[in-house]
Amino acid sequence: MVSVLSVMQKPVCPPFAFCTRYLVEWVDGVPATNEVTVQRYQCSSCGGTHALLSSALVPYSSYSLRFILLVLRDYFLHRGCVQTICEHAGISVSTLYRWKSLFLVHKALWLGVLENLKLSAEAFLDGMDGLYSNDQFSFICGSVGTVLLHTPVRDGPVRERWRGTSGH
């Protein structure tokens, strides 16, 4: 049986290894490929290895976020036909449409986050009254509990400082 204390401890993730990957970025209006080194860590909790990526790197992609967004900008601003945009970027048409689809999903999520900022916690919880059955709520709590195992727990003083800066 696993003790509650051992589950609540913050996982230790020492450096494990380095890996190299390619990064495609715009340089003077032309796609350029560079090699970057990424630090990997091994998690003591799950045993898996994880990479620490900079904000410019997109997981499982050779293209930088800036590269993808600039290609999508050209697409949405109709700066050329799809074939011309893809040829200039050195990508396939299916890649452009995959990026477009993912972008639209993420755009909707971000707009939802912005909408969320307008709704108070109290109003949200009042609106949930009777929304979920006990089984659904138990499933949600179980899912959140699993996610929280890898989240550092705020202690009292830190929580108070956090509340003080958030305006609540």
N, C-alpha and C positions, 0 to 999 in steps of 0.2 A: 504494500500500500504506500502511495506517495504522500508525504506530509504536506500540509497546506503551506508551511514555511518554505519548503524546497521549491514548490511550484511558484510562489510569489517572488522568489529571488530573481533579480535581473540576470538574464542570460549573459555569459561571458563569451565574447567573440574575438579571440586573438587573431592577429594576421596569419594567414595560411599560405598564400602564394600570390604571385603576380600572373596576369595573363595579358596578352596583347590582342588588340582588336583594331579593325580599320574604322576610320571615321571619315565620311564624305561630307565636305563643307564647301560653300561657295567661296572662291578666292578670285577677286577681280572679275566677278560675273561668270566664272567657269567652275564646274565641279572639280574639286581636288581631293584626292584620297591621302590621308595621313594615318600613321600607325600610332596608337596611344597605348599606354600601359595602365592597367586597372588592378587595384589591390583587391584581393579576395580574402574573406574572413571565414573561419569555421565556427559555427554556433555550438556552444556547449549544451544547449537545450535540445535542439532538434538534430544536431549532428551534420546538418547540411552546410554547404559553403555558399557564401553570398558575396556579391561584388558591390563595392562602393562606387557608384557612378556619379560623375559630375552632372550638373543640371543640363549640360549640352548634349549628353548621351541619351539615346532612347534605348531602353532594354530590348535586346534581341534584334537590333537594327544597326546597320552600318552608317545610316544617315543621321546627321545631327538634327536636333529639334528645329533649329533655325533654318536648315536646308529644307526640311519638310514644309515648314510654315511659309517659306518664300515661294516654293513650288505651288502650294495651295493658293497663295495670294494671287499669283499669276493666273491660275485657273479661275478663281472666283471673279477676278477683274477682267476676264476675257482678253488677256494680253497675247493671245494666239490660240490657234486650234489645239485640241488635246494632243494630237500627234506632234506638233511643233514644240509644245511645252515639254513633253516627255523626251523628245530627241535632245533638246537643249540641256535637260537635267540628267540625261543618260539613264532614264528609268523606263520601265514598261508601262503601257496604258493601264494594265491591271493593278500595278503598284499605285499609280495615281488615284485610281478609284477606291482602292483599299484605304489609302491615306484619307481620302475625302470622307468615306464612310466613318472611319474612326474619329476624325475631326468633328463631324456632326454630332456623334454620340457624346464626345467630351464637351463640346460646346453646350449641348443641352444640360449636361451635368453641372457645368460652371454657372449657367444661367439659373439652374435650380439652387445652387449654393447662394448666389446673389439674392434670389427670392427668399431663401431661408433666413438671410440676415434681417429681413423685414418682419419676420414672424417671431414673437417672443416664445420662450420655452413653455410658459403657462398656456398660451393660446394653442400651441401645438398639442400639448398633453390634454387639454380640454377637448380638442377635436378628435382625440383617439378614443374617448370613452365609448366602449362597446364595439370598437373597430375590429379588435382581434379576439379570437376565442382563446381559452386557456392553453390549448395545445399549440396554437400559433405563437402565443406570447412566450411559452416555455422554449419553443424552438429558437425564437429570436434571442432570448436571454442566454441560452446555451451557446449560440453562435457568437454573441458578443463576449461571453466569458472566455471562449477560446481565443478570440482576438486579443483580449486584454491580458492574456498570459505573457505576451511578448511586449507589453506596454509598461514602462516604469510607473510605479505607483507614487503619486505626489504625497509628501508628508504634510502635516498640518500647516507649518509656517510657509512652506512653498505654496500650498493651496491658497492661503490667505493672500500672499503677495500676488499670485496669479489672478485672484478675484479682484484685488485692488486695481490691477492694471487693465482689466477687461471692461470696466465701466458698469458692472452688474452689482 
